[in-house]
Amino acid sequence: MNWVIAAHGGPVLPDEKVGELTGLPLDAMFRLVWPDISPADVDAYRVEYRARYDAIAIPATRLYRSARTVLRDFHAAGLLQATVTGKRAADCERILRGLGIKQDIDVYLGGDSVPRPKPAPDLAQYAMSRLGVSPKESVVIGDSAADLAMGRAAGAHTLQVLWGFTRAPLPDAERSVRTWRELRAAVLALAGPKPGILGRGGPLRS
């Protein structure tokens, strides 16, 4: 993001400010720097951003320690899992495949999968419809204000992880967790005695 901003003479944003915007569309980030930016410039800067993201960010993406184990524990427990991101769905698939966890995710959706991005509820609602579950059977897990606002607006349970971009509890989170062990316990507690908070319905994809 800052590479694109600097290339066009804008003020570089502090890392924490970029972190606060995580999950929002690129347009929102560009408009933070240039409130009157034209639609044509937004489109051009988006192309530049994605080219650099493909070349640098995707190859550098790594899983947090314990992530793979917990995802597979959820999968083994019969929980359906969806990834919803502000990135394009195709980028999401590339990342999941590169990280070796695509087989554990039943649905992967991107910002281009719905009309409105986070924090609107559209992505979470679409994921629920694809999985065939209701809001009360769903939990949105995220590390940003946009993630949790989306989950709350969609009527889902919300869990905030505190090892991502936002390190302080957010108001839209029902609960905050500090470790993967806590996250696993919190999700499985919501699932209760049933096979899982979400039923098993076979593989689904974006």
MODELLER restraints for C-alpha pairs under 7 A, 6 or more apart:
rsr = mdl.restraints
at = mdl.atoms
rsr.add(forms.Gaussian(group=physical.xy_distance, feature=features.Distance(at['CA:1:A'], at['CA:49:A']), mean=6.48, stdev=0.5))
rsr.add(forms.Gaussian(group=physical.xy_distance, feature=features.Distance(at['CA:2:A'], at['CA:12:A']), mean=5.50, stdev=0.5))
rsr.add(forms.Gaussian(group=physical.xy_distance, feature=features.Distance(at['CA:2:A'], at['CA:13:A']), mean=6.49, stdev=0.5))
rsr.add(forms.Gaussian(group=physical.xy_distance, feature=features.Distance(at['CA:4:A'], at['CA:45:A']), mean=6.73, stdev=0.5))
rsr.add(forms.Gaussian(group=physical.xy_distance, feature=features.Distance(at['CA:4:A'], at['CA:48:A']), mean=6.84, stdev=0.5))
rsr.add(forms.Gaussian(group=physical.xy_distance, feature=features.Distance(at['CA:4:A'], at['CA:49:A']), mean=6.25, stdev=0.5))
rsr.add(forms.Gaussian(group=physical.xy_distance, feature=features.Distance(at['CA:5:A'], at['CA:11:A']), mean=6.80, stdev=0.5))
rsr.add(forms.Gaussian(group=physical.xy_distance, feature=features.Distance(at['CA:5:A'], at['CA:12:A']), mean=6.41, stdev=0.5))
rsr.add(forms.Gaussian(group=physical.xy_distance, feature=features.Distance(at['CA:6:A'], at['CA:12:A']), mean=6.19, stdev=0.5))
rsr.add(forms.Gaussian(group=physical.xy_distance, feature=features.Distance(at['CA:10:A'], at['CA:33:A']), mean=6.69, stdev=0.5))
rsr.add(forms.Gaussian(group=physical.xy_distance, feature=features.Distance(at['CA:19:A'], at['CA:165:A']), mean=5.24, stdev=0.5))
rsr.add(forms.Gaussian(group=physical.xy_distance, feature=features.Distance(at['CA:20:A'], at['CA:144:A']), mean=6.84, stdev=0.5))
rsr.add(forms.Gaussian(group=physical.xy_distance, feature=features.Distance(at['CA:20:A'], at['CA:165:A']), mean=6.99, stdev=0.5))
rsr.add(forms.Gaussian(group=physical.xy_distance, feature=features.Distance(at['CA:21:A'], at['CA:29:A']), mean=6.90, stdev=0.5))
rsr.add(forms.Gaussian(group=physical.xy_distance, feature=features.Distance(at['CA:22:A'], at['CA:144:A']), mean=6.44, stdev=0.5))
rsr.add(forms.Gaussian(group=physical.xy_distance, feature=features.Distance(at['CA:23:A'], at['CA:85:A']), mean=6.50, stdev=0.5))
rsr.add(forms.Gaussian(group=physical.xy_distance, feature=features.Distance(at['CA:23:A'], at['CA:86:A']), mean=5.05, stdev=0.5))
rsr.add(forms.Gaussian(group=physical.xy_distance, feature=features.Distance(at['CA:23:A'], at['CA:118:A']), mean=6.36, stdev=0.5))
rsr.add(forms.Gaussian(group=physical.xy_distance, feature=features.Distance(at['CA:23:A'], at['CA:146:A']), mean=5.89, stdev=0.5))
rsr.add(forms.Gaussian(group=physical.xy_distance, feature=features.Distance(at['CA:23:A'], at['CA:147:A']), mean=6.76, stdev=0.5))
rsr.add(forms.Gaussian(group=physical.xy_distance, feature=features.Distance(at['CA:24:A'], at['CA:86:A']), mean=6.15, stdev=0.5))
rsr.add(forms.Gaussian(group=physical.xy_distance, feature=features.Distance(at['CA:24:A'], at['CA:117:A']), mean=6.79, stdev=0.5))
rsr.add(forms.Gaussian(group=physical.xy_distance, feature=features.Distance(at['CA:24:A'], at['CA:118:A']), mean=5.90, stdev=0.5))
rsr.add(forms.Gaussian(group=physical.xy_distance, feature=features.Distance(at['CA:24:A'], at['CA:146:A']), mean=6.79, stdev=0.5))
rsr.add(forms.Gaussian(group=physical.xy_distance, feature=features.Distance(at['CA:25:A'], at['CA:86:A']), mean=6.02, stdev=0.5))
rsr.add(forms.Gaussian(group=physical.xy_distance, feature=features.Distance(at['CA:25:A'], at['CA:117:A']), mean=6.62, stdev=0.5))
rsr.add(forms.Gaussian(group=physical.xy_distance, feature=features.Distance(at['CA:26:A'], at['CA:46:A']), mean=6.85, stdev=0.5))
rsr.add(forms.Gaussian(group=physical.xy_distance, feature=features.Distance(at['CA:27:A'], at['CA:42:A']), mean=6.34, stdev=0.5))
rsr.add(forms.Gaussian(group=physical.xy_distance, feature=features.Distance(at['CA:31:A'], at['CA:37:A']), mean=6.37, stdev=0.5))
rsr.add(forms.Gaussian(group=physical.xy_distance, feature=features.Distance(at['CA:58:A'], at['CA:95:A']), mean=6.51, stdev=0.5))
rsr.add(forms.Gaussian(group=physical.xy_distance, feature=features.Distance(at['CA:62:A'], at['CA:99:A']), mean=6.93, stdev=0.5))
rsr.add(forms.Gaussian(group=physical.xy_distance, feature=features.Distance(at['CA:66:A'], at['CA:180:A']), mean=6.55, stdev=0.5))
rsr.add(forms.Gaussian(group=physical.xy_distance, feature=features.Distance(at['CA:70:A'], at['CA:184:A']), mean=6.40, stdev=0.5))
rsr.add(forms.Gaussian(group=physical.xy_distance, feature=features.Distance(at['CA:71:A'], at['CA:104:A']), mean=6.85, stdev=0.5))
rsr.add(forms.Gaussian(group=physical.xy_distance, feature=features.Distance(at['CA:72:A'], at['CA:104:A']), mean=6.49, stdev=0.5))
rsr.add(forms.Gaussian(group=physical.xy_distance, feature=features.Distance(at['CA:75:A'], at['CA:104:A']), mean=6.20, stdev=0.5))
rsr.add(forms.Gaussian(group=physical.xy_distance, feature=features.Distance(at['CA:77:A'], at['CA:195:A']), mean=6.37, stdev=0.5))
rsr.add(forms.Gaussian(group=physical.xy_distance, feature=features.Distance(at['CA:77:A'], at['CA:196:A']), mean=6.19, stdev=0.5))
rsr.add(forms.Gaussian(group=physical.xy_distance, feature=features.Distance(at['CA:78:A'], at['CA:195:A']), mean=5.92, stdev=0.5))
rsr.add(forms.Gaussian(group=physical.xy_distance, feature=features.Distance(at['CA:78:A'], at['CA:196:A']), mean=5.37, stdev=0.5))
rsr.add(forms.Gaussian(group=physical.xy_distance, feature=features.Distance(at['CA:78:A'], at['CA:199:A']), mean=6.76, stdev=0.5))
rsr.add(forms.Gaussian(group=physical.xy_distance, feature=features.Distance(at['CA:78:A'], at['CA:200:A']), mean=5.77, stdev=0.5))
rsr.add(forms.Gaussian(group=physical.xy_distance, feature=features.Distance(at['CA:79:A'], at['CA:196:A']), mean=5.10, stdev=0.5))
rsr.add(forms.Gaussian(group=physical.xy_distance, feature=features.Distance(at['CA:79:A'], at['CA:197:A']), mean=6.33, stdev=0.5))
rsr.add(forms.Gaussian(group=physical.xy_distance, feature=features.Distance(at['CA:79:A'], at['CA:198:A']), mean=5.23, stdev=0.5))
rsr.add(forms.Gaussian(group=physical.xy_distance, feature=features.Distance(at['CA:79:A'], at['CA:199:A']), mean=6.53, stdev=0.5))
rsr.add(forms.Gaussian(group=physical.xy_distance, feature=features.Distance(at['CA:79:A'], at['CA:200:A']), mean=6.65, stdev=0.5))
rsr.add(forms.Gaussian(group=physical.xy_distance, feature=features.Distance(at['CA:80:A'], at['CA:106:A']), mean=6.25, stdev=0.5))
rsr.add(forms.Gaussian(group=physical.xy_distance, feature=features.Distance(at['CA:80:A'], at['CA:198:A']), mean=5.71, stdev=0.5))
rsr.add(forms.Gaussian(group=physical.xy_distance, feature=features.Distance(at['CA:80:A'], at['CA:199:A']), mean=6.75, stdev=0.5))
rsr.add(forms.Gaussian(group=physical.xy_distance, feature=features.Distance(at['CA:80:A'], at['CA:200:A']), mean=6.24, stdev=0.5))
rsr.add(forms.Gaussian(group=physical.xy_distance, feature=features.Distance(at['CA:81:A'], at['CA:105:A']), mean=5.16, stdev=0.5))
rsr.add(forms.Gaussian(group=physical.xy_distance, feature=features.Distance(at['CA:81:A'], at['CA:106:A']), mean=5.43, stdev=0.5))
rsr.add(forms.Gaussian(group=physical.xy_distance, feature=features.Distance(at['CA:81:A'], at['CA:107:A']), mean=6.73, stdev=0.5))
rsr.add(forms.Gaussian(group=physical.xy_distance, feature=features.Distance(at['CA:82:A'], at['CA:105:A']), mean=5.68, stdev=0.5))
rsr.add(forms.Gaussian(group=physical.xy_distance, feature=features.Distance(at['CA:82:A'], at['CA:106:A']), mean=5.69, stdev=0.5))
rsr.add(forms.Gaussian(group=physical.xy_distance, feature=features.Distance(at['CA:82:A'], at['CA:107:A']), mean=4.55, stdev=0.5))
rsr.add(forms.Gaussian(group=physical.xy_distance, feature=features.Distance(at['CA:82:A'], at['CA:108:A']), mean=5.54, stdev=0.5))
rsr.add(forms.Gaussian(group=physical.xy_distance, feature=features.Distance(at['CA:82:A'], at['CA:127:A']), mean=6.50, stdev=0.5))
rsr.add(forms.Gaussian(group=physical.xy_distance, feature=features.Distance(at['CA:83:A'], at['CA:105:A']), mean=6.96, stdev=0.5))
rsr.add(forms.Gaussian(group=physical.xy_distance, feature=features.Distance(at['CA:83:A'], at['CA:107:A']), mean=6.35, stdev=0.5))
rsr.add(forms.Gaussian(group=physical.xy_distance, feature=features.Distance(at['CA:83:A'], at['CA:108:A']), mean=4.69, stdev=0.5))
rsr.add(forms.Gaussian(group=physical.xy_distance, feature=features.Distance(at['CA:83:A'], at['CA:109:A']), mean=6.17, stdev=0.5))
rsr.add(forms.Gaussian(group=physical.xy_distance, feature=features.Distance(at['CA:84:A'], at['CA:108:A']), mean=5.99, stdev=0.5))
rsr.add(forms.Gaussian(group=physical.xy_distance, feature=features.Distance(at['CA:84:A'], at['CA:109:A']), mean=4.82, stdev=0.5))
rsr.add(forms.Gaussian(group=physical.xy_distance, feature=features.Distance(at['CA:84:A'], at['CA:110:A']), mean=5.78, stdev=0.5))
rsr.add(forms.Gaussian(group=physical.xy_distance, feature=features.Distance(at['CA:84:A'], at['CA:123:A']), mean=6.35, stdev=0.5))
rsr.add(forms.Gaussian(group=physical.xy_distance, feature=features.Distance(at['CA:85:A'], at['CA:109:A']), mean=6.42, stdev=0.5))
rsr.add(forms.Gaussian(group=physical.xy_distance, feature=features.Distance(at['CA:85:A'], at['CA:110:A']), mean=4.90, stdev=0.5))
rsr.add(forms.Gaussian(group=physical.xy_distance, feature=features.Distance(at['CA:85:A'], at['CA:111:A']), mean=6.12, stdev=0.5))
rsr.add(forms.Gaussian(group=physical.xy_distance, feature=features.Distance(at['CA:86:A'], at['CA:110:A']), mean=5.49, stdev=0.5))
rsr.add(forms.Gaussian(group=physical.xy_distance, feature=features.Distance(at['CA:86:A'], at['CA:111:A']), mean=4.33, stdev=0.5))
rsr.add(forms.Gaussian(group=physical.xy_distance, feature=features.Distance(at['CA:86:A'], at['CA:117:A']), mean=6.72, stdev=0.5))
rsr.add(forms.Gaussian(group=physical.xy_distance, feature=features.Distance(at['CA:87:A'], at['CA:110:A']), mean=5.24, stdev=0.5))
rsr.add(forms.Gaussian(group=physical.xy_distance, feature=features.Distance(at['CA:87:A'], at['CA:111:A']), mean=5.56, stdev=0.5))
rsr.add(forms.Gaussian(group=physical.xy_distance, feature=features.Distance(at['CA:88:A'], at['CA:110:A']), mean=4.52, stdev=0.5))
rsr.add(forms.Gaussian(group=physical.xy_distance, feature=features.Distance(at['CA:88:A'], at['CA:111:A']), mean=5.49, stdev=0.5))
rsr.add(forms.Gaussian(group=physical.xy_distance, feature=features.Distance(at['CA:88:A'], at['CA:112:A']), mean=5.56, stdev=0.5))
rsr.add(forms.Gaussian(group=physical.xy_distance, feature=features.Distance(at['CA:89:A'], at['CA:108:A']), mean=6.63, stdev=0.5))
rsr.add(forms.Gaussian(group=physical.xy_distance, feature=features.Distance(at['CA:89:A'], at['CA:109:A']), mean=5.07, stdev=0.5))
rsr.add(forms.Gaussian(group=physical.xy_distance, feature=features.Distance(at['CA:89:A'], at['CA:110:A']), mean=3.93, stdev=0.5))
rsr.add(forms.Gaussian(group=physical.xy_distance, feature=features.Distance(at['CA:89:A'], at['CA:111:A']), mean=6.95, stdev=0.5))
rsr.add(forms.Gaussian(group=physical.xy_distance, feature=features.Distance(at['CA:89:A'], at['CA:112:A']), mean=6.62, stdev=0.5))
rsr.add(forms.Gaussian(group=physical.xy_distance, feature=features.Distance(at['CA:89:A'], at['CA:113:A']), mean=6.83, stdev=0.5))
rsr.add(forms.Gaussian(group=physical.xy_distance, feature=features.Distance(at['CA:92:A'], at['CA:108:A']), mean=6.82, stdev=0.5))
rsr.add(forms.Gaussian(group=physical.xy_distance, feature=features.Distance(at['CA:92:A'], at['CA:110:A']), mean=6.77, stdev=0.5))
rsr.add(forms.Gaussian(group=physical.xy_distance, feature=features.Distance(at['CA:93:A'], at['CA:108:A']), mean=6.85, stdev=0.5))
rsr.add(forms.Gaussian(group=physical.xy_distance, feature=features.Distance(at['CA:96:A'], at['CA:102:A']), mean=4.79, stdev=0.5))
rsr.add(forms.Gaussian(group=physical.xy_distance, feature=features.Distance(at['CA:106:A'], at['CA:203:A']), mean=5.49, stdev=0.5))
rsr.add(forms.Gaussian(group=physical.xy_distance, feature=features.Distance(at['CA:106:A'], at['CA:204:A']), mean=4.94, stdev=0.5))
rsr.add(forms.Gaussian(group=physical.xy_distance, feature=features.Distance(at['CA:106:A'], at['CA:205:A']), mean=5.92, stdev=0.5))
rsr.add(forms.Gaussian(group=physical.xy_distance, feature=features.Distance(at['CA:107:A'], at['CA:127:A']), mean=6.93, stdev=0.5))
rsr.add(forms.Gaussian(group=physical.xy_distance, feature=features.Distance(at['CA:107:A'], at['CA:204:A']), mean=5.54, stdev=0.5))
rsr.add(forms.Gaussian(group=physical.xy_distance, feature=features.Distance(at['CA:107:A'], at['CA:205:A']), mean=4.65, stdev=0.5))
rsr.add(forms.Gaussian(group=physical.xy_distance, feature=features.Distance(at['CA:107:A'], at['CA:206:A']), mean=5.59, stdev=0.5))
rsr.add(forms.Gaussian(group=physical.xy_distance, feature=features.Distance(at['CA:108:A'], at['CA:205:A']), mean=6.34, stdev=0.5))
rsr.add(forms.Gaussian(group=physical.xy_distance, feature=features.Distance(at['CA:108:A'], at['CA:206:A']), mean=5.31, stdev=0.5))
rsr.add(forms.Gaussian(group=physical.xy_distance, feature=features.Distance(at['CA:109:A'], at['CA:206:A']), mean=5.87, stdev=0.5))
rsr.add(forms.Gaussian(group=physical.xy_distance, feature=features.Distance(at['CA:111:A'], at['CA:117:A']), mean=5.60, stdev=0.5))
rsr.add(forms.Gaussian(group=physical.xy_distance, feature=features.Distance(at['CA:114:A'], at['CA:122:A']), mean=6.26, stdev=0.5))
rsr.add(forms.Gaussian(group=physical.xy_distance, feature=features.Distance(at['CA:114:A'], at['CA:123:A']), mean=6.27, stdev=0.5))
rsr.add(forms.Gaussian(group=physical.xy_distance, feature=features.Distance(at['CA:116:A'], at['CA:122:A']), mean=6.15, stdev=0.5))
rsr.add(forms.Gaussian(group=physical.xy_distance, feature=features.Distance(at['CA:117:A'], at['CA:123:A']), mean=6.96, stdev=0.5))
rsr.add(forms.Gaussian(group=physical.xy_distance, feature=features.Distance(at['CA:118:A'], at['CA:146:A']), mean=5.55, stdev=0.5))
rsr.add(forms.Gaussian(group=physical.xy_distance, feature=features.Distance(at['CA:118:A'], at['CA:147:A']), mean=6.67, stdev=0.5))
rsr.add(forms.Gaussian(group=physical.xy_distance, feature=features.Distance(at['CA:118:A'], at['CA:150:A']), mean=5.75, stdev=0.5))
rsr.add(forms.Gaussian(group=physical.xy_distance, feature=features.Distance(at['CA:119:A'], at['CA:146:A']), mean=4.52, stdev=0.5))
rsr.add(forms.Gaussian(group=physical.xy_distance, feature=features.Distance(at['CA:119:A'], at['CA:147:A']), mean=6.42, stdev=0.5))
rsr.add(forms.Gaussian(group=physical.xy_distance, feature=features.Distance(at['CA:119:A'], at['CA:149:A']), mean=5.40, stdev=0.5))
rsr.add(forms.Gaussian(group=physical.xy_distance, feature=features.Distance(at['CA:119:A'], at['CA:150:A']), mean=4.41, stdev=0.5))
rsr.add(forms.Gaussian(group=physical.xy_distance, feature=features.Distance(at['CA:120:A'], at['CA:150:A']), mean=5.32, stdev=0.5))
rsr.add(forms.Gaussian(group=physical.xy_distance, feature=features.Distance(at['CA:120:A'], at['CA:153:A']), mean=6.97, stdev=0.5))
rsr.add(forms.Gaussian(group=physical.xy_distance, feature=features.Distance(at['CA:121:A'], at['CA:150:A']), mean=4.60, stdev=0.5))
rsr.add(forms.Gaussian(group=physical.xy_distance, feature=features.Distance(at['CA:121:A'], at['CA:151:A']), mean=6.52, stdev=0.5))
rsr.add(forms.Gaussian(group=physical.xy_distance, feature=features.Distance(at['CA:121:A'], at['CA:153:A']), mean=5.34, stdev=0.5))
rsr.add(forms.Gaussian(group=physical.xy_distance, feature=features.Distance(at['CA:121:A'], at['CA:154:A']), mean=4.83, stdev=0.5))
rsr.add(forms.Gaussian(group=physical.xy_distance, feature=features.Distance(at['CA:124:A'], at['CA:150:A']), mean=6.82, stdev=0.5))
rsr.add(forms.Gaussian(group=physical.xy_distance, feature=features.Distance(at['CA:124:A'], at['CA:151:A']), mean=6.43, stdev=0.5))
rsr.add(forms.Gaussian(group=physical.xy_distance, feature=features.Distance(at['CA:124:A'], at['CA:154:A']), mean=6.38, stdev=0.5))
rsr.add(forms.Gaussian(group=physical.xy_distance, feature=features.Distance(at['CA:125:A'], at['CA:154:A']), mean=6.06, stdev=0.5))
rsr.add(forms.Gaussian(group=physical.xy_distance, feature=features.Distance(at['CA:128:A'], at['CA:134:A']), mean=6.39, stdev=0.5))
rsr.add(forms.Gaussian(group=physical.xy_distance, feature=features.Distance(at['CA:133:A'], at['CA:198:A']), mean=6.65, stdev=0.5))
rsr.add(forms.Gaussian(group=physical.xy_distance, feature=features.Distance(at['CA:135:A'], at['CA:154:A']), mean=6.73, stdev=0.5))
rsr.add(forms.Gaussian(group=physical.xy_distance, feature=features.Distance(at['CA:135:A'], at['CA:155:A']), mean=5.29, stdev=0.5))
rsr.add(forms.Gaussian(group=physical.xy_distance, feature=features.Distance(at['CA:135:A'], at['CA:156:A']), mean=4.56, stdev=0.5))
rsr.add(forms.Gaussian(group=physical.xy_distance, feature=features.Distance(at['CA:136:A'], at['CA:155:A']), mean=6.91, stdev=0.5))
rsr.add(forms.Gaussian(group=physical.xy_distance, feature=features.Distance(at['CA:136:A'], at['CA:156:A']), mean=5.64, stdev=0.5))
rsr.add(forms.Gaussian(group=physical.xy_distance, feature=features.Distance(at['CA:136:A'], at['CA:157:A']), mean=6.87, stdev=0.5))
rsr.add(forms.Gaussian(group=physical.xy_distance, feature=features.Distance(at['CA:137:A'], at['CA:197:A']), mean=5.54, stdev=0.5))
rsr.add(forms.Gaussian(group=physical.xy_distance, feature=features.Distance(at['CA:137:A'], at['CA:198:A']), mean=5.91, stdev=0.5))
rsr.add(forms.Gaussian(group=physical.xy_distance, feature=features.Distance(at['CA:138:A'], at['CA:156:A']), mean=5.31, stdev=0.5))
rsr.add(forms.Gaussian(group=physical.xy_distance, feature=features.Distance(at['CA:138:A'], at['CA:157:A']), mean=6.16, stdev=0.5))
rsr.add(forms.Gaussian(group=physical.xy_distance, feature=features.Distance(at['CA:138:A'], at['CA:197:A']), mean=6.83, stdev=0.5))
rsr.add(forms.Gaussian(group=physical.xy_distance, feature=features.Distance(at['CA:138:A'], at['CA:198:A']), mean=6.83, stdev=0.5))
rsr.add(forms.Gaussian(group=physical.xy_distance, feature=features.Distance(at['CA:139:A'], at['CA:156:A']), mean=5.36, stdev=0.5))
rsr.add(forms.Gaussian(group=physical.xy_distance, feature=features.Distance(at['CA:139:A'], at['CA:157:A']), mean=4.37, stdev=0.5))
rsr.add(forms.Gaussian(group=physical.xy_distance, feature=features.Distance(at['CA:139:A'], at['CA:158:A']), mean=5.47, stdev=0.5))
rsr.add(forms.Gaussian(group=physical.xy_distance, feature=features.Distance(at['CA:140:A'], at['CA:148:A']), mean=6.99, stdev=0.5))
rsr.add(forms.Gaussian(group=physical.xy_distance, feature=features.Distance(at['CA:140:A'], at['CA:151:A']), mean=5.38, stdev=0.5))
rsr.add(forms.Gaussian(group=physical.xy_distance, feature=features.Distance(at['CA:140:A'], at['CA:156:A']), mean=6.43, stdev=0.5))
rsr.add(forms.Gaussian(group=physical.xy_distance, feature=features.Distance(at['CA:140:A'], at['CA:157:A']), mean=6.11, stdev=0.5))
rsr.add(forms.Gaussian(group=physical.xy_distance, feature=features.Distance(at['CA:140:A'], at['CA:158:A']), mean=4.88, stdev=0.5))
rsr.add(forms.Gaussian(group=physical.xy_distance, feature=features.Distance(at['CA:140:A'], at['CA:159:A']), mean=6.27, stdev=0.5))
rsr.add(forms.Gaussian(group=physical.xy_distance, feature=features.Distance(at['CA:141:A'], at['CA:158:A']), mean=5.95, stdev=0.5))
rsr.add(forms.Gaussian(group=physical.xy_distance, feature=features.Distance(at['CA:141:A'], at['CA:159:A']), mean=4.79, stdev=0.5))
rsr.add(forms.Gaussian(group=physical.xy_distance, feature=features.Distance(at['CA:141:A'], at['CA:160:A']), mean=5.79, stdev=0.5))
rsr.add(forms.Gaussian(group=physical.xy_distance, feature=features.Distance(at['CA:142:A'], at['CA:148:A']), mean=6.22, stdev=0.5))
rsr.add(forms.Gaussian(group=physical.xy_distance, feature=features.Distance(at['CA:142:A'], at['CA:159:A']), mean=6.59, stdev=0.5))
rsr.add(forms.Gaussian(group=physical.xy_distance, feature=features.Distance(at['CA:142:A'], at['CA:160:A']), mean=5.20, stdev=0.5))
rsr.add(forms.Gaussian(group=physical.xy_distance, feature=features.Distance(at['CA:142:A'], at['CA:161:A']), mean=6.09, stdev=0.5))
rsr.add(forms.Gaussian(group=physical.xy_distance, feature=features.Distance(at['CA:143:A'], at['CA:160:A']), mean=5.53, stdev=0.5))
rsr.add(forms.Gaussian(group=physical.xy_distance, feature=features.Distance(at['CA:143:A'], at['CA:161:A']), mean=5.27, stdev=0.5))
rsr.add(forms.Gaussian(group=physical.xy_distance, feature=features.Distance(at['CA:143:A'], at['CA:162:A']), mean=6.47, stdev=0.5))
rsr.add(forms.Gaussian(group=physical.xy_distance, feature=features.Distance(at['CA:143:A'], at['CA:164:A']), mean=5.21, stdev=0.5))
rsr.add(forms.Gaussian(group=physical.xy_distance, feature=features.Distance(at['CA:143:A'], at['CA:165:A']), mean=6.08, stdev=0.5))
rsr.add(forms.Gaussian(group=physical.xy_distance, feature=features.Distance(at['CA:143:A'], at['CA:166:A']), mean=5.85, stdev=0.5))
rsr.add(forms.Gaussian(group=physical.xy_distance, feature=features.Distance(at['CA:144:A'], at['CA:165:A']), mean=6.49, stdev=0.5))
rsr.add(forms.Gaussian(group=physical.xy_distance, feature=features.Distance(at['CA:144:A'], at['CA:166:A']), mean=5.82, stdev=0.5))
rsr.add(forms.Gaussian(group=physical.xy_distance, feature=features.Distance(at['CA:145:A'], at['CA:170:A']), mean=6.75, stdev=0.5))
rsr.add(forms.Gaussian(group=physical.xy_distance, feature=features.Distance(at['CA:148:A'], at['CA:158:A']), mean=6.12, stdev=0.5))
rsr.add(forms.Gaussian(group=physical.xy_distance, feature=features.Distance(at['CA:148:A'], at['CA:172:A']), mean=5.48, stdev=0.5))
rsr.add(forms.Gaussian(group=physical.xy_distance, feature=features.Distance(at['CA:148:A'], at['CA:173:A']), mean=6.04, stdev=0.5))
rsr.add(forms.Gaussian(group=physical.xy_distance, feature=features.Distance(at['CA:149:A'], at['CA:172:A']), mean=5.76, stdev=0.5))
rsr.add(forms.Gaussian(group=physical.xy_distance, feature=features.Distance(at['CA:151:A'], at['CA:157:A']), mean=6.88, stdev=0.5))
rsr.add(forms.Gaussian(group=physical.xy_distance, feature=features.Distance(at['CA:151:A'], at['CA:158:A']), mean=5.99, stdev=0.5))
rsr.add(forms.Gaussian(group=physical.xy_distance, feature=features.Distance(at['CA:152:A'], at['CA:158:A']), mean=6.61, stdev=0.5))
rsr.add(forms.Gaussian(group=physical.xy_distance, feature=features.Distance(at['CA:152:A'], at['CA:172:A']), mean=6.35, stdev=0.5))
rsr.add(forms.Gaussian(group=physical.xy_distance, feature=features.Distance(at['CA:157:A'], at['CA:174:A']), mean=6.90, stdev=0.5))
rsr.add(forms.Gaussian(group=physical.xy_distance, feature=features.Distance(at['CA:158:A'], at['CA:173:A']), mean=5.11, stdev=0.5))
rsr.add(forms.Gaussian(group=physical.xy_distance, feature=features.Distance(at['CA:158:A'], at['CA:174:A']), mean=5.42, stdev=0.5))
rsr.add(forms.Gaussian(group=physical.xy_distance, feature=features.Distance(at['CA:158:A'], at['CA:175:A']), mean=6.98, stdev=0.5))
rsr.add(forms.Gaussian(group=physical.xy_distance, feature=features.Distance(at['CA:159:A'], at['CA:173:A']), mean=5.45, stdev=0.5))
rsr.add(forms.Gaussian(group=physical.xy_distance, feature=features.Distance(at['CA:159:A'], at['CA:174:A']), mean=6.02, stdev=0.5))
rsr.add(forms.Gaussian(group=physical.xy_distance, feature=features.Distance(at['CA:159:A'], at['CA:175:A']), mean=5.21, stdev=0.5))
rsr.add(forms.Gaussian(group=physical.xy_distance, feature=features.Distance(at['CA:159:A'], at['CA:176:A']), mean=5.76, stdev=0.5))
rsr.add(forms.Gaussian(group=physical.xy_distance, feature=features.Distance(at['CA:160:A'], at['CA:173:A']), mean=5.74, stdev=0.5))
rsr.add(forms.Gaussian(group=physical.xy_distance, feature=features.Distance(at['CA:160:A'], at['CA:175:A']), mean=6.34, stdev=0.5))
rsr.add(forms.Gaussian(group=physical.xy_distance, feature=features.Distance(at['CA:160:A'], at['CA:176:A']), mean=4.59, stdev=0.5))
rsr.add(forms.Gaussian(group=physical.xy_distance, feature=features.Distance(at['CA:160:A'], at['CA:177:A']), mean=6.24, stdev=0.5))
rsr.add(forms.Gaussian(group=physical.xy_distance, feature=features.Distance(at['CA:161:A'], at['CA:176:A']), mean=5.87, stdev=0.5))
rsr.add(forms.Gaussian(group=physical.xy_distance, feature=features.Distance(at['CA:161:A'], at['CA:177:A']), mean=5.15, stdev=0.5))
rsr.add(forms.Gaussian(group=physical.xy_distance, feature=features.Distance(at['CA:161:A'], at['CA:178:A']), mean=6.11, stdev=0.5))
rsr.add(forms.Gaussian(group=physical.xy_distance, feature=features.Distance(at['CA:162:A'], at['CA:168:A']), mean=6.72, stdev=0.5))
rsr.add(forms.Gaussian(group=physical.xy_distance, feature=features.Distance(at['CA:162:A'], at['CA:176:A']), mean=6.75, stdev=0.5))
rsr.add(forms.Gaussian(group=physical.xy_distance, feature=features.Distance(at['CA:162:A'], at['CA:177:A']), mean=6.14, stdev=0.5))
rsr.add(forms.Gaussian(group=physical.xy_distance, feature=features.Distance(at['CA:162:A'], at['CA:178:A']), mean=5.25, stdev=0.5))
rsr.add(forms.Gaussian(group=physical.xy_distance, feature=features.Distance(at['CA:163:A'], at['CA:178:A']), mean=6.65, stdev=0.5))
rsr.add(forms.Gaussian(group=physical.xy_distance, feature=features.Distance(at['CA:169:A'], at['CA:176:A']), mean=6.17, stdev=0.5))
rsr.add(forms.Gaussian(group=physical.xy_distance, feature=features.Distance(at['CA:177:A'], at['CA:183:A']), mean=5.92, stdev=0.5))
rsr.add(forms.Gaussian(group=physical.xy_distance, feature=features.Distance(at['CA:190:A'], at['CA:197:A']), mean=6.45, stdev=0.5))
rsr.add(forms.Gaussian(group=physical.xy_distance, feature=features.Distance(at['CA:191:A'], at['CA:197:A']), mean=3.86, stdev=0.5))
